[in-house]
Amino acid sequence: MIMRRIIILKERYDMKLSIINTALVAVFLTACQSVPVYLSPEDHSEIELSSKNWVGTYNQNDWEGLAALFMPGAIMMPPNGHVVEGRDAIAKWEKVNETGFRIAFKLETIEGRGELAYVRGRSCVFIPDGTGGYGVDVGKFLEVRKQQSNGDWLIEVDIFNSNLGAGADLLGTCPFANLPEVQ
């Protein structure tokens, strides 16, 4: 009887020890998981450079070149229209809707973790007025960017819209930039 009791106590002890060991392993493995780090100063600089490249490419109206700055399956959400998906569709949409336009950006926020970042800012779109001048549509944008294995930060999602109400007249100037030169 005493021997049977000792065996039962040992089995309970072994079971408790097994549960404790399992719990410790789970805690250890959880603690060892990598947590994505915030964007580095280098990431910020690369994203700023990528945005500057985007603006230059847009101002040249190089729509295929612009589309190459997006992920292959990127989504663009223009105002008052349907979602545009994929590089070819983005290049086509830009060609149909924005040929002759120029743009200026003011980056306001770049945040993210790991290989994902979001970029928020203001924009001035300079739209030809038919007389050789331009009207200005002031707006805002939000991009989601994903870092590629080569370090490039491509746009995965892009949404932009105007601050002007429907049917409003374009402005004569941009509050933060002059008409960009085509380079």
C-alpha positions as CSV (number, residue, x, y, z in Angstrom):
1,M,0.0,0.0,0.0
2,I,2.8,2.4,0.9
3,M,4.7,1.4,-2.2
4,R,1.6,2.1,-4.4
5,R,1.2,5.5,-2.7
6,I,4.8,6.4,-3.4
7,I,4.4,5.4,-7.1
8,I,1.2,7.6,-7.3
9,L,3.0,10.6,-5.7
10,K,6.0,10.1,-8.0
11,E,3.7,10.0,-11.1
12,R,2.0,13.3,-9.9
13,Y,5.4,14.9,-9.3
14,D,6.6,13.8,-12.8
15,M,3.4,15.2,-14.4
16,K,3.8,18.6,-12.6
17,L,7.4,18.7,-13.5
18,S,6.5,18.0,-17.1
19,I,3.9,20.8,-17.1
20,I,6.3,23.3,-15.5
21,N,9.0,22.4,-18.1
22,T,6.5,22.8,-21.0
23,A,5.4,26.2,-19.6
24,L,9.0,27.3,-19.2
25,V,9.8,26.3,-22.8
26,A,6.8,28.1,-24.1
27,V,7.8,31.3,-22.2
28,F,11.3,31.0,-23.4
29,L,10.3,30.6,-27.1
30,T,7.8,33.5,-26.9
31,A,10.5,35.7,-25.4
32,C,12.9,34.8,-28.2
33,Q,10.6,35.7,-31.1
34,S,11.9,38.7,-33.1
35,V,9.9,41.8,-32.8
36,P,9.9,44.1,-35.8
37,V,12.1,47.2,-35.2
38,Y,11.0,50.7,-35.9
39,L,12.3,52.3,-39.0
40,S,15.9,53.4,-38.9
41,P,17.1,56.8,-39.9
42,E,18.5,55.1,-43.1
43,D,15.0,53.8,-43.8
44,H,13.5,57.3,-43.4
45,S,16.2,58.7,-45.8
46,E,15.5,55.9,-48.4
47,I,11.7,56.5,-48.2
48,E,12.3,60.3,-48.6
49,L,14.5,59.7,-51.6
50,S,12.0,57.3,-53.1
51,S,9.3,59.9,-52.7
52,K,11.5,62.5,-54.4
53,N,12.1,60.0,-57.2
54,W,8.3,59.5,-57.5
55,V,7.7,63.2,-57.8
56,G,10.4,63.6,-60.5
57,T,9.1,60.7,-62.5
58,Y,5.5,62.0,-62.2
59,N,6.6,65.5,-63.4
60,Q,8.2,63.9,-66.4
61,N,4.9,62.1,-67.1
62,D,6.8,58.9,-67.3
63,W,3.9,56.7,-66.4
64,E,5.6,53.3,-66.9
65,G,8.5,54.5,-64.8
66,L,6.1,55.7,-62.2
67,A,4.3,52.4,-62.1
68,A,7.6,50.7,-61.5
69,L,7.8,52.5,-58.2
70,F,4.7,50.4,-57.1
71,M,4.6,46.8,-56.1
72,P,3.4,44.6,-59.0
73,G,0.0,44.1,-57.4
74,A,-0.3,47.6,-55.9
75,I,-3.6,49.3,-55.3
76,M,-4.2,52.9,-56.1
77,M,-7.3,54.6,-54.8
78,P,-7.9,57.9,-56.7
79,P,-10.7,60.3,-55.7
80,N,-14.1,59.8,-57.2
81,G,-13.2,56.6,-59.0
82,H,-12.7,52.9,-58.9
83,V,-9.7,51.1,-57.3
84,V,-6.8,50.8,-59.8
85,E,-4.9,47.5,-59.3
86,G,-1.5,46.5,-60.7
87,R,1.4,48.4,-62.4
88,D,-0.1,48.3,-65.9
89,A,-3.5,49.6,-64.8
90,I,-1.8,52.4,-62.7
91,A,0.3,53.5,-65.7
92,K,-2.8,53.5,-67.9
93,W,-4.8,55.5,-65.4
94,E,-2.1,58.1,-65.0
95,K,-1.7,58.5,-68.8
96,V,-5.4,58.9,-69.3
97,N,-6.1,61.2,-66.3
98,E,-2.9,63.1,-65.5
99,T,-0.8,63.7,-68.6
100,G,0.5,67.2,-68.6
101,F,0.1,67.6,-64.8
102,R,2.9,68.3,-62.4
103,I,3.0,67.7,-58.6
104,A,4.8,68.9,-55.5
105,F,4.8,66.9,-52.2
106,K,5.3,67.9,-48.6
107,L,6.0,64.8,-46.5
108,E,4.5,65.1,-43.1
109,T,4.9,61.6,-41.5
110,I,7.0,58.5,-42.2
111,E,6.4,55.8,-39.7
112,G,6.5,52.0,-39.7
113,R,8.1,48.8,-38.4
114,G,10.1,46.1,-40.1
115,E,9.5,46.1,-43.8
116,L,6.3,48.1,-43.7
117,A,6.0,51.9,-43.6
118,Y,3.3,54.5,-44.1
119,V,3.9,57.9,-45.7
120,R,1.5,60.8,-45.2
121,G,1.7,64.2,-46.7
122,R,0.3,67.1,-48.6
123,S,0.3,67.6,-52.3
124,C,-0.2,70.3,-54.9
125,V,-1.2,69.1,-58.3
126,F,-0.6,71.6,-61.0
127,I,-3.2,71.2,-63.7
128,P,-2.9,72.8,-67.1
129,D,-5.6,75.5,-67.5
130,G,-5.6,75.5,-71.4
131,T,-4.0,79.0,-71.6
132,G,-0.4,77.9,-70.9
133,G,-0.8,78.3,-67.1
134,Y,-1.8,76.0,-64.3
135,G,-4.5,75.8,-61.7
136,V,-3.6,74.1,-58.4
137,D,-5.4,71.4,-56.6
138,V,-4.2,71.1,-53.0
139,G,-4.7,67.7,-51.4
140,K,-3.4,65.0,-49.2
141,F,-2.1,61.4,-49.6
142,L,-1.4,58.3,-47.7
143,E,0.9,55.5,-48.9
144,V,1.7,52.1,-47.6
145,R,5.2,51.1,-48.6
146,K,7.0,47.7,-48.4
147,Q,10.7,47.3,-48.3
148,Q,12.1,44.9,-51.0
149,S,15.0,42.5,-50.5
150,N,17.2,45.0,-52.5
151,G,16.3,47.8,-50.0
152,D,13.9,49.7,-52.2
153,W,10.6,50.9,-50.6
154,L,7.9,50.3,-53.2
155,I,4.3,51.6,-52.9
156,E,1.8,48.8,-52.0
157,V,-1.3,51.1,-51.5
158,D,-1.7,54.7,-52.5
159,I,-4.8,56.9,-51.7
160,F,-5.0,60.6,-52.5
161,N,-7.7,63.2,-52.6
162,S,-8.4,66.9,-52.9
163,N,-9.1,69.5,-50.2
164,L,-11.3,71.3,-52.7
165,G,-15.0,70.7,-52.8
166,A,-16.7,69.2,-55.8
167,G,-16.9,71.8,-58.6
168,A,-14.6,74.3,-56.7
169,D,-12.3,76.4,-58.7
170,L,-8.6,75.5,-58.7
171,L,-6.3,77.7,-56.7
172,G,-3.7,80.1,-58.3
173,T,-0.8,79.0,-56.1
174,C,0.4,76.1,-53.9
175,P,0.8,77.0,-50.2
176,F,4.1,75.3,-49.9
177,A,5.7,75.0,-53.3
178,N,6.2,76.6,-56.7
179,L,5.5,75.0,-60.0
180,P,8.0,72.2,-60.3
181,E,10.5,72.3,-63.2
182,V,10.5,69.2,-65.5
183,Q,13.9,67.7,-65.3
